[in-house]
Amino acid sequence: MRVEIRGKIYESVPEAAKKIGVAKQTIYAALRRNRMDTVGLRQHGPICPKGGRPKVRITISGCSWPSMADCARDLGVDPRYVRTVMHRGKAVARERLKQRVYRWAMEQKGKGRKV
């Protein structure tokens, strides 16, 4: 099956995937969504050494952590909670998380640590 991506025609999906540097499934998904112009343009972060997700720096109410897992560890919550609230949480849940961050920051300042 011939495929056209950004004006260039490839003889097959596997050939296109190899030339562009994406998985075949990525091209098939782009075909289904009619988004061939964006295939291979998105830059992904480095792969985590342990094989998990790449670290994503997170900032909540002015406090910053190198990853969501570090944020969750400091706040004493499950890492899935932080990720869920930040990505799909309702305003009430985000506000609750912000309050938890504020309390944590005040606790750190009380101990003489810079936040």
C-alpha positions as CSV (number, residue, x, y, z in Angstrom):
1,M,0.0,0.0,0.0
2,R,1.5,3.3,-1.1
3,V,1.5,6.1,1.5
4,E,2.1,9.9,1.1
5,I,3.6,11.8,4.0
6,R,4.2,15.5,3.6
7,G,4.4,15.2,-0.2
8,K,6.7,12.3,-0.3
9,I,5.4,8.9,-1.6
10,Y,6.6,5.7,0.0
11,E,5.9,2.3,-1.5
12,S,4.7,0.7,1.7
13,V,3.9,1.5,5.4
14,P,7.0,-0.5,6.7
15,E,9.3,1.4,4.3
16,A,7.8,4.8,5.4
17,A,8.1,3.8,9.0
18,K,11.7,2.9,8.6
19,K,12.6,6.1,6.7
20,I,10.8,8.4,9.1
21,G,11.9,6.6,12.2
22,V,8.5,5.7,13.7
23,A,6.6,2.4,14.3
24,K,4.3,1.0,11.7
25,Q,1.4,1.4,14.1
26,T,2.0,5.1,14.2
27,I,1.5,5.4,10.5
28,Y,-1.6,3.2,10.5
29,A,-3.0,5.4,13.4
30,A,-2.3,8.5,11.4
31,L,-4.0,7.0,8.4
32,R,-7.1,6.3,10.5
33,R,-7.1,9.8,11.9
34,N,-6.3,11.4,8.5
35,R,-3.2,13.1,10.1
36,M,-0.4,12.0,7.8
37,D,1.1,15.5,7.8
38,T,2.2,15.1,11.4
39,V,3.7,11.6,11.4
40,G,7.2,11.6,12.9
41,L,7.2,15.3,13.9
42,R,6.5,15.0,17.6
43,Q,9.7,14.8,19.7
44,H,9.5,12.5,22.7
45,G,11.7,12.9,25.8
46,P,14.5,10.5,26.7
47,I,13.5,7.0,27.7
48,C,13.7,6.3,31.4
49,P,16.7,4.1,32.4
50,K,14.3,1.7,34.2
51,G,12.1,1.3,31.2
52,G,9.2,3.4,32.6
53,R,8.0,6.8,31.5
54,P,10.4,9.7,30.9
55,K,10.7,12.1,33.8
56,V,8.5,15.2,33.5
57,R,9.3,18.3,35.5
58,I,6.3,19.4,37.4
59,T,5.5,22.7,39.0
60,I,2.5,23.3,41.3
61,S,1.9,26.6,43.0
62,G,5.5,27.8,42.5
63,C,7.1,24.6,43.9
64,S,9.0,22.5,41.4
65,W,10.0,18.8,41.3
66,P,12.1,16.9,38.8
67,S,9.3,14.3,38.3
68,M,5.8,13.5,39.4
69,A,7.1,10.6,41.5
70,D,9.4,13.0,43.4
71,C,6.4,15.3,44.0
72,A,4.2,12.5,45.2
73,R,6.9,11.2,47.5
74,D,7.3,14.7,49.1
75,L,3.6,15.2,49.5
76,G,3.0,11.7,50.8
77,V,0.6,10.6,48.1
78,D,0.5,7.9,45.5
79,P,2.3,8.9,42.2
80,R,-0.8,7.9,40.2
81,Y,-2.8,10.4,42.2
82,V,-0.6,13.3,41.2
83,R,-0.5,12.2,37.5
84,T,-4.3,11.7,37.4
85,V,-5.1,15.1,39.1
86,M,-2.7,16.9,36.8
87,H,-3.9,15.3,33.6
88,R,-7.6,14.7,34.1
89,G,-8.5,15.9,37.5
90,K,-11.4,18.2,38.2
91,A,-10.8,21.7,39.5
92,V,-11.7,20.6,43.1
93,A,-9.0,17.9,43.0
94,R,-6.4,20.3,41.6
95,E,-7.3,22.8,44.3
96,R,-6.9,20.1,47.0
97,L,-3.5,19.2,45.5
98,K,-2.4,22.8,45.6
99,Q,-3.4,23.1,49.2
100,R,-1.4,20.0,50.0
101,V,1.6,21.6,48.2
102,Y,1.1,24.8,50.2
103,R,1.1,23.0,53.5
104,W,4.2,21.0,52.4
105,A,6.0,24.3,51.5
106,M,5.2,25.9,54.8
107,E,6.4,22.8,56.6
108,Q,9.7,23.0,54.6
109,K,10.1,26.7,55.4
110,G,9.5,25.9,59.1
111,K,12.5,23.5,58.9
112,G,14.6,26.2,57.4
113,R,14.7,24.6,53.9
114,K,14.5,26.6,50.7
115,V,11.5,25.6,48.6
